């Protein structure tokens, strides 16, 4: 605020150009609060996005592995291991194509693998997830087609121990042979 004095008149003329110090501090504090709230909102939005991507990664990998497992069991001729009523950490199937016989599913180094015939093992999960607690339970009974219950747990890799990368899910499914 500027004050002008005129010599002829002994009164003030007040000029309202500019801001006072109090007004300036008030505007700066309001802008700072708005900026802080915006940054907190954007930070939480980014963490939610990363958490959703983590969950999608684990769910996608789990569904893909379960689909490959159940489809292979359905198209197999018989279940070699585990035996009827038994459980094991690997599944061995006698399949229709002799070149792929036997087909084995197992866990190695935190990854679920498939080995077809004399070929080398193919990893079904990627390096961003770790598999554990893989079990196959042969639910077959005499005079019925073979049925296998599959269970495994996938955990998203989290080397920095960040909360948004922490996610684990257990997948359970079953499949019955089409060719008894």
PyMOL commands that set and color helices and strands:
alter all, ss='L'
color gray80, all
select helices_A, chain A and resi 21-74+98-100+163-165
alter helices_A, ss='H'
color red, helices_A
select strands_A, chain A and resi 2-5+12-15+76-81+87-88+91-95+103-108+111-116+122-123+129-138+147-156+168-176
alter strands_A, ss='S'
color yellow, strands_A
deselect
rebuild
show_as cartoon
